[in-house]
């Protein structure tokens, strides 16, 4: 009897665990879907390492507060590349919380559509999974509250996390995507995959 009773409790425990894991998975998928589908709203310092998968000690951005006037988590833009089925909401910040929800505009870089180098980071196994399929010549479309901007990819490269020169200011409007590399690496990937693109067209909203 005691053996059967123990088995029943074990069975109930496994069912409860399975239900909890299923609920957690459903909430994670729902949150990602929510941030991915956020609509475009109406008009309105030194970096030590490129953003990546290494968790920060206090959950804050490794770069600090934004100089753009935006707060962490504010909506910045929508990034789309139809050929590779990339559609991502871009929020302000590159901290762990922001990158778990969406792509992040890297603080102290230019805003998309403005002169200068706009940096956007996201995880290689979620939001930026399609980035591995991007090619030179592909056009990335960025929609902000002010307008829609087309960037043509000029270059891709693999760098170390310390190679922050890829985010150096530029005279012309540039878009730089940052994600971890290798794409299939298990654990914290040691490199960064960089996509550089130049503004080729813009349409005001």
mmCIF file of the C-alpha atoms, coordinates in Angstrom:
data_MODEL
# 
_entry.id   MODEL 
# 
loop_
_atom_site.group_PDB 
_atom_site.id 
_atom_site.type_symbol 
_atom_site.label_atom_id 
_atom_site.label_alt_id 
_atom_site.label_comp_id 
_atom_site.label_asym_id 
_atom_site.label_entity_id 
_atom_site.label_seq_id 
_atom_site.pdbx_PDB_ins_code 
_atom_site.Cartn_x 
_atom_site.Cartn_y 
_atom_site.Cartn_z 
_atom_site.occupancy 
_atom_site.B_iso_or_equiv 
_atom_site.pdbx_formal_charge 
_atom_site.auth_seq_id 
_atom_site.auth_comp_id 
_atom_site.auth_asym_id 
_atom_site.auth_atom_id 
_atom_site.pdbx_PDB_model_num 
ATOM 1   C CA . UNK A 1 1   ? 0.000  0.000  0.000   1.00 0.00 ? 1   UNK A CA 1 
ATOM 2   C CA . UNK A 1 2   ? 2.726  2.430  0.976   1.00 0.00 ? 2   UNK A CA 1 
ATOM 3   C CA . UNK A 1 3   ? 4.543  1.692  -2.285  1.00 0.00 ? 3   UNK A CA 1 
ATOM 4   C CA . UNK A 1 4   ? 1.433  2.477  -4.347  1.00 0.00 ? 4   UNK A CA 1 
ATOM 5   C CA . UNK A 1 5   ? 0.789  5.645  -2.312  1.00 0.00 ? 5   UNK A CA 1 
ATOM 6   C CA . UNK A 1 6   ? 4.362  6.822  -2.955  1.00 0.00 ? 6   UNK A CA 1 
ATOM 7   C CA . UNK A 1 7   ? 3.955  6.199  -6.673  1.00 0.00 ? 7   UNK A CA 1 
ATOM 8   C CA . UNK A 1 8   ? 0.741  8.223  -6.699  1.00 0.00 ? 8   UNK A CA 1 
ATOM 9   C CA . UNK A 1 9   ? 2.453  11.172 -5.000  1.00 0.00 ? 9   UNK A CA 1 
ATOM 10  C CA . UNK A 1 10  ? 5.392  10.901 -7.405  1.00 0.00 ? 10  UNK A CA 1 
ATOM 11  C CA . UNK A 1 11  ? 3.002  10.881 -10.349 1.00 0.00 ? 11  UNK A CA 1 
ATOM 12  C CA . UNK A 1 12  ? 1.192  13.952 -9.015  1.00 0.00 ? 12  UNK A CA 1 
ATOM 13  C CA . UNK A 1 13  ? 4.489  15.745 -8.475  1.00 0.00 ? 13  UNK A CA 1 
ATOM 14  C CA . UNK A 1 14  ? 5.641  15.038 -12.033 1.00 0.00 ? 14  UNK A CA 1 
ATOM 15  C CA . UNK A 1 15  ? 2.319  16.220 -13.440 1.00 0.00 ? 15  UNK A CA 1 
ATOM 16  C CA . UNK A 1 16  ? 2.560  19.440 -11.425 1.00 0.00 ? 16  UNK A CA 1 
ATOM 17  C CA . UNK A 1 17  ? 6.145  19.986 -12.579 1.00 0.00 ? 17  UNK A CA 1 
ATOM 18  C CA . UNK A 1 18  ? 5.153  19.404 -16.189 1.00 0.00 ? 18  UNK A CA 1 
ATOM 19  C CA . UNK A 1 19  ? 2.279  21.859 -15.877 1.00 0.00 ? 19  UNK A CA 1 
ATOM 20  C CA . UNK A 1 20  ? 4.573  24.497 -14.350 1.00 0.00 ? 20  UNK A CA 1 
ATOM 21  C CA . UNK A 1 21  ? 7.119  24.095 -17.160 1.00 0.00 ? 21  UNK A CA 1 
ATOM 22  C CA . UNK A 1 22  ? 4.382  24.293 -19.780 1.00 0.00 ? 22  UNK A CA 1 
ATOM 23  C CA . UNK A 1 23  ? 3.024  27.481 -18.204 1.00 0.00 ? 23  UNK A CA 1 
ATOM 24  C CA . UNK A 1 24  ? 6.506  29.033 -18.044 1.00 0.00 ? 24  UNK A CA 1 
ATOM 25  C CA . UNK A 1 25  ? 7.114  28.177 -21.725 1.00 0.00 ? 25  UNK A CA 1 
ATOM 26  C CA . UNK A 1 26  ? 3.750  29.617 -22.740 1.00 0.00 ? 26  UNK A CA 1 
ATOM 27  C CA . UNK A 1 27  ? 4.416  32.862 -20.847 1.00 0.00 ? 27  UNK A CA 1 
ATOM 28  C CA . UNK A 1 28  ? 7.878  33.198 -22.426 1.00 0.00 ? 28  UNK A CA 1 
ATOM 29  C CA . UNK A 1 29  ? 6.489  32.697 -25.942 1.00 0.00 ? 29  UNK A CA 1 
ATOM 30  C CA . UNK A 1 30  ? 3.611  35.101 -25.252 1.00 0.00 ? 30  UNK A CA 1 
ATOM 31  C CA . UNK A 1 31  ? 5.970  37.807 -23.959 1.00 0.00 ? 31  UNK A CA 1 
ATOM 32  C CA . UNK A 1 32  ? 8.239  37.468 -27.000 1.00 0.00 ? 32  UNK A CA 1 
ATOM 33  C CA . UNK A 1 33  ? 5.215  37.654 -29.304 1.00 0.00 ? 33  UNK A CA 1 
ATOM 34  C CA . UNK A 1 34  ? 3.911  40.735 -27.504 1.00 0.00 ? 34  UNK A CA 1 
ATOM 35  C CA . UNK A 1 35  ? 7.130  42.699 -27.882 1.00 0.00 ? 35  UNK A CA 1 
ATOM 36  C CA . UNK A 1 36  ? 7.630  41.531 -31.464 1.00 0.00 ? 36  UNK A CA 1 
ATOM 37  C CA . UNK A 1 37  ? 4.211  42.835 -32.489 1.00 0.00 ? 37  UNK A CA 1 
ATOM 38  C CA . UNK A 1 38  ? 4.362  46.221 -30.754 1.00 0.00 ? 38  UNK A CA 1 
ATOM 39  C CA . UNK A 1 39  ? 2.967  48.815 -33.181 1.00 0.00 ? 39  UNK A CA 1 
ATOM 40  C CA . UNK A 1 40  ? 4.795  51.915 -34.347 1.00 0.00 ? 40  UNK A CA 1 
ATOM 41  C CA . UNK A 1 41  ? 3.701  54.732 -32.012 1.00 0.00 ? 41  UNK A CA 1 
ATOM 42  C CA . UNK A 1 42  ? 2.640  58.198 -33.181 1.00 0.00 ? 42  UNK A CA 1 
ATOM 43  C CA . UNK A 1 43  ? 5.363  60.794 -33.742 1.00 0.00 ? 43  UNK A CA 1 
ATOM 44  C CA . UNK A 1 44  ? 7.039  61.988 -30.706 1.00 0.00 ? 44  UNK A CA 1 
ATOM 45  C CA . UNK A 1 45  ? 29.806 57.189 -22.460 1.00 0.00 ? 45  UNK A CA 1 
ATOM 46  C CA . UNK A 1 46  ? 32.501 54.856 -23.174 1.00 0.00 ? 46  UNK A CA 1 
ATOM 47  C CA . UNK A 1 47  ? 31.646 51.243 -24.005 1.00 0.00 ? 47  UNK A CA 1 
ATOM 48  C CA . UNK A 1 48  ? 33.913 48.551 -22.588 1.00 0.00 ? 48  UNK A CA 1 
ATOM 49  C CA . UNK A 1 49  ? 32.396 45.524 -24.315 1.00 0.00 ? 49  UNK A CA 1 
ATOM 50  C CA . UNK A 1 50  ? 29.905 44.830 -27.050 1.00 0.00 ? 50  UNK A CA 1 
ATOM 51  C CA . UNK A 1 51  ? 26.537 43.607 -25.716 1.00 0.00 ? 51  UNK A CA 1 
ATOM 52  C CA . UNK A 1 52  ? 26.224 39.846 -25.527 1.00 0.00 ? 52  UNK A CA 1 
ATOM 53  C CA . UNK A 1 53  ? 25.165 36.944 -23.373 1.00 0.00 ? 53  UNK A CA 1 
ATOM 54  C CA . UNK A 1 54  ? 27.304 37.566 -20.310 1.00 0.00 ? 54  UNK A CA 1 
ATOM 55  C CA . UNK A 1 55  ? 24.919 38.534 -17.489 1.00 0.00 ? 55  UNK A CA 1 
ATOM 56  C CA . UNK A 1 56  ? 25.824 41.779 -15.760 1.00 0.00 ? 56  UNK A CA 1 
ATOM 57  C CA . UNK A 1 57  ? 26.326 41.714 -12.012 1.00 0.00 ? 57  UNK A CA 1 
ATOM 58  C CA . UNK A 1 58  ? 23.473 44.046 -11.184 1.00 0.00 ? 58  UNK A CA 1 
ATOM 59  C CA . UNK A 1 59  ? 21.186 43.606 -14.168 1.00 0.00 ? 59  UNK A CA 1 
ATOM 60  C CA . UNK A 1 60  ? 22.043 47.082 -15.479 1.00 0.00 ? 60  UNK A CA 1 
ATOM 61  C CA . UNK A 1 61  ? 23.329 47.951 -18.899 1.00 0.00 ? 61  UNK A CA 1 
ATOM 62  C CA . UNK A 1 62  ? 27.120 47.691 -19.286 1.00 0.00 ? 62  UNK A CA 1 
ATOM 63  C CA . UNK A 1 63  ? 27.048 51.076 -20.987 1.00 0.00 ? 63  UNK A CA 1 
ATOM 64  C CA . UNK A 1 64  ? 24.976 53.161 -18.617 1.00 0.00 ? 64  UNK A CA 1 
ATOM 65  C CA . UNK A 1 65  ? 22.021 55.448 -19.140 1.00 0.00 ? 65  UNK A CA 1 
ATOM 66  C CA . UNK A 1 66  ? 21.118 56.666 -22.599 1.00 0.00 ? 66  UNK A CA 1 
ATOM 67  C CA . UNK A 1 67  ? 22.101 60.101 -23.867 1.00 0.00 ? 67  UNK A CA 1 
ATOM 68  C CA . UNK A 1 68  ? 19.137 60.133 -26.270 1.00 0.00 ? 68  UNK A CA 1 
ATOM 69  C CA . UNK A 1 69  ? 16.615 61.080 -23.591 1.00 0.00 ? 69  UNK A CA 1 
ATOM 70  C CA . UNK A 1 70  ? 14.980 57.672 -23.851 1.00 0.00 ? 70  UNK A CA 1 
ATOM 71  C CA . UNK A 1 71  ? 14.543 55.446 -20.827 1.00 0.00 ? 71  UNK A CA 1 
ATOM 72  C CA . UNK A 1 72  ? 15.446 51.759 -20.761 1.00 0.00 ? 72  UNK A CA 1 
ATOM 73  C CA . UNK A 1 73  ? 12.621 49.802 -22.347 1.00 0.00 ? 73  UNK A CA 1 
ATOM 74  C CA . UNK A 1 74  ? 11.169 52.690 -24.371 1.00 0.00 ? 74  UNK A CA 1 
ATOM 75  C CA . UNK A 1 75  ? 10.079 51.872 -27.927 1.00 0.00 ? 75  UNK A CA 1 
ATOM 76  C CA . UNK A 1 76  ? 12.672 52.992 -30.489 1.00 0.00 ? 76  UNK A CA 1 
ATOM 77  C CA . UNK A 1 77  ? 11.972 51.354 -33.844 1.00 0.00 ? 77  UNK A CA 1 
ATOM 78  C CA . UNK A 1 78  ? 10.907 48.310 -35.811 1.00 0.00 ? 78  UNK A CA 1 
ATOM 79  C CA . UNK A 1 79  ? 13.542 46.411 -37.798 1.00 0.00 ? 79  UNK A CA 1 
ATOM 80  C CA . UNK A 1 80  ? 12.519 44.218 -40.750 1.00 0.00 ? 80  UNK A CA 1 
ATOM 81  C CA . UNK A 1 81  ? 14.234 42.179 -43.445 1.00 0.00 ? 81  UNK A CA 1 
ATOM 82  C CA . UNK A 1 82  ? 11.616 40.354 -45.485 1.00 0.00 ? 82  UNK A CA 1 
ATOM 83  C CA . UNK A 1 83  ? 14.016 37.972 -47.265 1.00 0.00 ? 83  UNK A CA 1 
ATOM 84  C CA . UNK A 1 84  ? 15.108 36.278 -44.035 1.00 0.00 ? 84  UNK A CA 1 
ATOM 85  C CA . UNK A 1 85  ? 11.823 36.742 -42.151 1.00 0.00 ? 85  UNK A CA 1 
ATOM 86  C CA . UNK A 1 86  ? 13.372 39.113 -39.625 1.00 0.00 ? 86  UNK A CA 1 
ATOM 87  C CA . UNK A 1 87  ? 10.854 41.323 -37.810 1.00 0.00 ? 87  UNK A CA 1 
ATOM 88  C CA . UNK A 1 88  ? 11.975 42.788 -34.492 1.00 0.00 ? 88  UNK A CA 1 
ATOM 89  C CA . UNK A 1 89  ? 10.854 45.504 -32.149 1.00 0.00 ? 89  UNK A CA 1 
ATOM 90  C CA . UNK A 1 90  ? 13.771 47.654 -30.956 1.00 0.00 ? 90  UNK A CA 1 
ATOM 91  C CA . UNK A 1 91  ? 13.622 48.955 -27.388 1.00 0.00 ? 91  UNK A CA 1 
ATOM 92  C CA . UNK A 1 92  ? 16.021 51.354 -25.696 1.00 0.00 ? 92  UNK A CA 1 
ATOM 93  C CA . UNK A 1 93  ? 18.863 49.647 -23.850 1.00 0.00 ? 93  UNK A CA 1 
ATOM 94  C CA . UNK A 1 94  ? 21.171 46.656 -24.075 1.00 0.00 ? 94  UNK A CA 1 
ATOM 95  C CA . UNK A 1 95  ? 20.678 45.305 -20.558 1.00 0.00 ? 95  UNK A CA 1 
ATOM 96  C CA . UNK A 1 96  ? 19.685 41.686 -19.874 1.00 0.00 ? 96  UNK A CA 1 
ATOM 97  C CA . UNK A 1 97  ? 16.009 42.475 -19.315 1.00 0.00 ? 97  UNK A CA 1 
ATOM 98  C CA . UNK A 1 98  ? 15.627 44.403 -22.565 1.00 0.00 ? 98  UNK A CA 1 
ATOM 99  C CA . UNK A 1 99  ? 17.448 41.789 -24.659 1.00 0.00 ? 99  UNK A CA 1 
ATOM 100 C CA . UNK A 1 100 ? 15.283 39.024 -23.201 1.00 0.00 ? 100 UNK A CA 1 
ATOM 101 C CA . UNK A 1 101 ? 12.235 40.779 -24.674 1.00 0.00 ? 101 UNK A CA 1 
ATOM 102 C CA . UNK A 1 102 ? 13.338 42.423 -27.914 1.00 0.00 ? 102 UNK A CA 1 
ATOM 103 C CA . UNK A 1 103 ? 16.260 43.865 -29.827 1.00 0.00 ? 103 UNK A CA 1 
ATOM 104 C CA . UNK A 1 104 ? 17.993 46.702 -27.983 1.00 0.00 ? 104 UNK A CA 1 
ATOM 105 C CA . UNK A 1 105 ? 19.243 50.077 -29.165 1.00 0.00 ? 105 UNK A CA 1 
ATOM 106 C CA . UNK A 1 106 ? 22.772 50.364 -27.793 1.00 0.00 ? 106 UNK A CA 1 
ATOM 107 C CA . UNK A 1 107 ? 23.039 53.404 -25.555 1.00 0.00 ? 107 UNK A CA 1 
ATOM 108 C CA . UNK A 1 108 ? 25.202 56.326 -26.648 1.00 0.00 ? 108 UNK A CA 1 
ATOM 109 C CA . UNK A 1 109 ? 24.967 55.351 -30.307 1.00 0.00 ? 109 UNK A CA 1 
ATOM 110 C CA . UNK A 1 110 ? 22.955 57.337 -32.853 1.00 0.00 ? 110 UNK A CA 1 
ATOM 111 C CA . UNK A 1 111 ? 19.241 56.721 -33.147 1.00 0.00 ? 111 UNK A CA 1 
ATOM 112 C CA . UNK A 1 112 ? 18.104 54.870 -36.292 1.00 0.00 ? 112 UNK A CA 1 
ATOM 113 C CA . UNK A 1 113 ? 17.510 57.251 -39.167 1.00 0.00 ? 113 UNK A CA 1 
ATOM 114 C CA . UNK A 1 114 ? 19.789 59.939 -37.720 1.00 0.00 ? 114 UNK A CA 1 
ATOM 115 C CA . UNK A 1 115 ? 23.336 60.797 -38.847 1.00 0.00 ? 115 UNK A CA 1 
ATOM 116 C CA . UNK A 1 116 ? 25.909 58.607 -37.144 1.00 0.00 ? 116 UNK A CA 1 
ATOM 117 C CA . UNK A 1 117 ? 26.271 54.962 -36.212 1.00 0.00 ? 117 UNK A CA 1 
ATOM 118 C CA . UNK A 1 118 ? 23.136 53.365 -34.732 1.00 0.00 ? 118 UNK A CA 1 
ATOM 119 C CA . UNK A 1 119 ? 23.857 50.139 -32.858 1.00 0.00 ? 119 UNK A CA 1 
ATOM 120 C CA . UNK A 1 120 ? 21.243 47.438 -32.324 1.00 0.00 ? 120 UNK A CA 1 
ATOM 121 C CA . UNK A 1 121 ? 21.897 44.224 -30.374 1.00 0.00 ? 121 UNK A CA 1 
ATOM 122 C CA . UNK A 1 122 ? 19.859 41.064 -29.841 1.00 0.00 ? 122 UNK A CA 1 
ATOM 123 C CA . UNK A 1 123 ? 20.342 37.410 -28.949 1.00 0.00 ? 123 UNK A CA 1 
ATOM 124 C CA . UNK A 1 124 ? 21.481 35.028 -31.697 1.00 0.00 ? 124 UNK A CA 1 
ATOM 125 C CA . UNK A 1 125 ? 19.068 32.250 -30.673 1.00 0.00 ? 125 UNK A CA 1 
ATOM 126 C CA . UNK A 1 126 ? 15.877 34.349 -30.433 1.00 0.00 ? 126 UNK A CA 1 
ATOM 127 C CA . UNK A 1 127 ? 15.280 37.775 -31.995 1.00 0.00 ? 127 UNK A CA 1 
ATOM 128 C CA . UNK A 1 128 ? 18.384 37.751 -34.215 1.00 0.00 ? 128 UNK A CA 1 
ATOM 129 C CA . UNK A 1 129 ? 18.230 34.101 -35.239 1.00 0.00 ? 129 UNK A CA 1 
ATOM 130 C CA . UNK A 1 130 ? 17.627 35.126 -38.906 1.00 0.00 ? 130 UNK A CA 1 
ATOM 131 C CA . UNK A 1 131 ? 20.720 37.381 -38.893 1.00 0.00 ? 131 UNK A CA 1 
ATOM 132 C CA . UNK A 1 132 ? 22.909 34.380 -39.772 1.00 0.00 ? 132 UNK A CA 1 
ATOM 133 C CA . UNK A 1 133 ? 21.215 34.346 -43.201 1.00 0.00 ? 133 UNK A CA 1 
ATOM 134 C CA . UNK A 1 134 ? 21.802 38.010 -44.054 1.00 0.00 ? 134 UNK A CA 1 
ATOM 135 C CA . UNK A 1 135 ? 23.980 38.769 -47.083 1.00 0.00 ? 135 UNK A CA 1 
ATOM 136 C CA . UNK A 1 136 ? 25.831 41.795 -48.397 1.00 0.00 ? 136 UNK A CA 1 
ATOM 137 C CA . UNK A 1 137 ? 23.379 43.773 -50.508 1.00 0.00 ? 137 UNK A CA 1 
ATOM 138 C CA . UNK A 1 138 ? 20.324 42.887 -48.434 1.00 0.00 ? 138 UNK A CA 1 
ATOM 139 C CA . UNK A 1 139 ? 18.161 45.858 -47.462 1.00 0.00 ? 139 UNK A CA 1 
ATOM 140 C CA . UNK A 1 140 ? 17.062 46.303 -43.852 1.00 0.00 ? 140 UNK A CA 1 
ATOM 141 C CA . UNK A 1 141 ? 14.040 48.518 -43.221 1.00 0.00 ? 141 UNK A CA 1 
ATOM 142 C CA . UNK A 1 142 ? 13.824 50.478 -39.971 1.00 0.00 ? 142 UNK A CA 1 
ATOM 143 C CA . UNK A 1 143 ? 10.603 52.270 -39.022 1.00 0.00 ? 143 UNK A CA 1 
ATOM 144 C CA . UNK A 1 144 ? 10.682 54.923 -36.323 1.00 0.00 ? 144 UNK A CA 1 
ATOM 145 C CA . UNK A 1 145 ? 8.132  57.449 -35.123 1.00 0.00 ? 145 UNK A CA 1 
ATOM 146 C CA . UNK A 1 146 ? 9.588  59.918 -37.648 1.00 0.00 ? 146 UNK A CA 1 
ATOM 147 C CA . UNK A 1 147 ? 10.025 57.871 -40.797 1.00 0.00 ? 147 UNK A CA 1 
ATOM 148 C CA . UNK A 1 148 ? 10.995 54.685 -42.603 1.00 0.00 ? 148 UNK A CA 1 
ATOM 149 C CA . UNK A 1 149 ? 14.654 54.113 -43.469 1.00 0.00 ? 149 UNK A CA 1 
ATOM 150 C CA . UNK A 1 150 ? 16.284 51.577 -45.784 1.00 0.00 ? 150 UNK A CA 1 
ATOM 151 C CA . UNK A 1 151 ? 19.823 50.415 -45.016 1.00 0.00 ? 151 UNK A CA 1 
ATOM 152 C CA . UNK A 1 152 ? 21.834 48.288 -47.463 1.00 0.00 ? 152 UNK A CA 1 
ATOM 153 C CA . UNK A 1 153 ? 24.296 45.826 -45.929 1.00 0.00 ? 153 UNK A CA 1 
ATOM 154 C CA . UNK A 1 154 ? 27.900 46.674 -46.848 1.00 0.00 ? 154 UNK A CA 1 
ATOM 155 C CA . UNK A 1 155 ? 29.862 44.297 -44.648 1.00 0.00 ? 155 UNK A CA 1 
ATOM 156 C CA . UNK A 1 156 ? 29.693 41.479 -42.124 1.00 0.00 ? 156 UNK A CA 1 
ATOM 157 C CA . UNK A 1 157 ? 32.494 40.570 -39.746 1.00 0.00 ? 157 UNK A CA 1 
ATOM 158 C CA . UNK A 1 158 ? 33.385 38.522 -36.686 1.00 0.00 ? 158 UNK A CA 1 
ATOM 159 C CA . UNK A 1 159 ? 35.060 40.367 -33.809 1.00 0.00 ? 159 UNK A CA 1 
ATOM 160 C CA . UNK A 1 160 ? 35.906 40.000 -30.132 1.00 0.00 ? 160 UNK A CA 1 
ATOM 161 C CA . UNK A 1 161 ? 33.633 41.511 -27.450 1.00 0.00 ? 161 UNK A CA 1 
ATOM 162 C CA . UNK A 1 162 ? 36.329 44.111 -26.768 1.00 0.00 ? 162 UNK A CA 1 
ATOM 163 C CA . UNK A 1 163 ? 36.325 45.356 -30.378 1.00 0.00 ? 163 UNK A CA 1 
ATOM 164 C CA . UNK A 1 164 ? 33.994 48.240 -29.686 1.00 0.00 ? 164 UNK A CA 1 
ATOM 165 C CA . UNK A 1 165 ? 35.390 50.236 -32.608 1.00 0.00 ? 165 UNK A CA 1 
ATOM 166 C CA . UNK A 1 166 ? 32.535 48.783 -34.680 1.00 0.00 ? 166 UNK A CA 1 
ATOM 167 C CA . UNK A 1 167 ? 30.296 51.266 -32.832 1.00 0.00 ? 167 UNK A CA 1 
ATOM 168 C CA . UNK A 1 168 ? 32.516 54.286 -33.461 1.00 0.00 ? 168 UNK A CA 1 
ATOM 169 C CA . UNK A 1 169 ? 30.613 57.363 -34.729 1.00 0.00 ? 169 UNK A CA 1 
ATOM 170 C CA . UNK A 1 170 ? 30.306 57.794 -38.489 1.00 0.00 ? 170 UNK A CA 1 
ATOM 171 C CA . UNK A 1 171 ? 29.668 60.885 -40.598 1.00 0.00 ? 171 UNK A CA 1 
ATOM 172 C CA . UNK A 1 172 ? 26.904 59.207 -42.611 1.00 0.00 ? 172 UNK A CA 1 
ATOM 173 C CA . UNK A 1 173 ? 23.895 57.302 -41.297 1.00 0.00 ? 173 UNK A CA 1 
ATOM 174 C CA . UNK A 1 174 ? 24.999 53.761 -40.511 1.00 0.00 ? 174 UNK A CA 1 
ATOM 175 C CA . UNK A 1 175 ? 23.272 50.797 -38.886 1.00 0.00 ? 175 UNK A CA 1 
ATOM 176 C CA . UNK A 1 176 ? 25.313 48.217 -36.964 1.00 0.00 ? 176 UNK A CA 1 
ATOM 177 C CA . UNK A 1 177 ? 23.780 44.951 -35.789 1.00 0.00 ? 177 UNK A CA 1 
ATOM 178 C CA . UNK A 1 178 ? 25.511 43.058 -32.966 1.00 0.00 ? 178 UNK A CA 1 
ATOM 179 C CA . UNK A 1 179 ? 24.859 39.472 -31.906 1.00 0.00 ? 179 UNK A CA 1 
ATOM 180 C CA . UNK A 1 180 ? 26.861 36.617 -30.455 1.00 0.00 ? 180 UNK A CA 1 
ATOM 181 C CA . UNK A 1 181 ? 28.885 34.116 -32.508 1.00 0.00 ? 181 UNK A CA 1 
ATOM 182 C CA . UNK A 1 182 ? 29.182 31.235 -33.335 1.00 0.00 ? 182 UNK A CA 1 
ATOM 183 C CA . UNK A 1 183 ? 25.435 30.945 -33.861 1.00 0.00 ? 183 UNK A CA 1 
ATOM 184 C CA . UNK A 1 184 ? 25.370 27.271 -32.866 1.00 0.00 ? 184 UNK A CA 1 
ATOM 185 C CA . UNK A 1 185 ? 27.693 27.609 -29.870 1.00 0.00 ? 185 UNK A CA 1 
ATOM 186 C CA . UNK A 1 186 ? 26.396 26.068 -26.642 1.00 0.00 ? 186 UNK A CA 1 
ATOM 187 C CA . UNK A 1 187 ? 26.805 28.445 -23.710 1.00 0.00 ? 187 UNK A CA 1 
ATOM 188 C CA . UNK A 1 188 ? 28.158 32.005 -23.785 1.00 0.00 ? 188 UNK A CA 1 
ATOM 189 C CA . UNK A 1 189 ? 29.508 32.491 -27.305 1.00 0.00 ? 189 UNK A CA 1 
ATOM 190 C CA . UNK A 1 190 ? 33.036 33.991 -27.319 1.00 0.00 ? 190 UNK A CA 1 
ATOM 191 C CA . UNK A 1 191 ? 32.748 36.222 -30.418 1.00 0.00 ? 191 UNK A CA 1 
ATOM 192 C CA . UNK A 1 192 ? 30.413 38.849 -31.875 1.00 0.00 ? 192 UNK A CA 1 
ATOM 193 C CA . UNK A 1 193 ? 28.870 38.813 -35.348 1.00 0.00 ? 193 UNK A CA 1 
ATOM 194 C CA . UNK A 1 194 ? 28.600 42.303 -36.821 1.00 0.00 ? 194 UNK A CA 1 
ATOM 195 C CA . UNK A 1 195 ? 26.450 43.543 -39.704 1.00 0.00 ? 195 UNK A CA 1 
ATOM 196 C CA . UNK A 1 196 ? 27.240 47.013 -41.091 1.00 0.00 ? 196 UNK A CA 1 
ATOM 197 C CA . UNK A 1 197 ? 24.774 48.817 -43.357 1.00 0.00 ? 197 UNK A CA 1 
ATOM 198 C CA . UNK A 1 198 ? 24.479 52.283 -44.888 1.00 0.00 ? 198 UNK A CA 1 
ATOM 199 C CA . UNK A 1 199 ? 21.344 54.406 -45.288 1.00 0.00 ? 199 UNK A CA 1 
ATOM 200 C CA . UNK A 1 200 ? 20.177 54.392 -48.930 1.00 0.00 ? 200 UNK A CA 1 
ATOM 201 C CA . UNK A 1 201 ? 16.602 55.693 -48.736 1.00 0.00 ? 201 UNK A CA 1 
ATOM 202 C CA . UNK A 1 202 ? 14.227 57.380 -46.325 1.00 0.00 ? 202 UNK A CA 1 
ATOM 203 C CA . UNK A 1 203 ? 10.509 58.131 -46.331 1.00 0.00 ? 203 UNK A CA 1 
ATOM 204 C CA . UNK A 1 204 ? 8.972  60.509 -43.786 1.00 0.00 ? 204 UNK A CA 1 
ATOM 205 C CA . UNK A 1 205 ? 5.833  59.468 -41.921 1.00 0.00 ? 205 UNK A CA 1 
# 
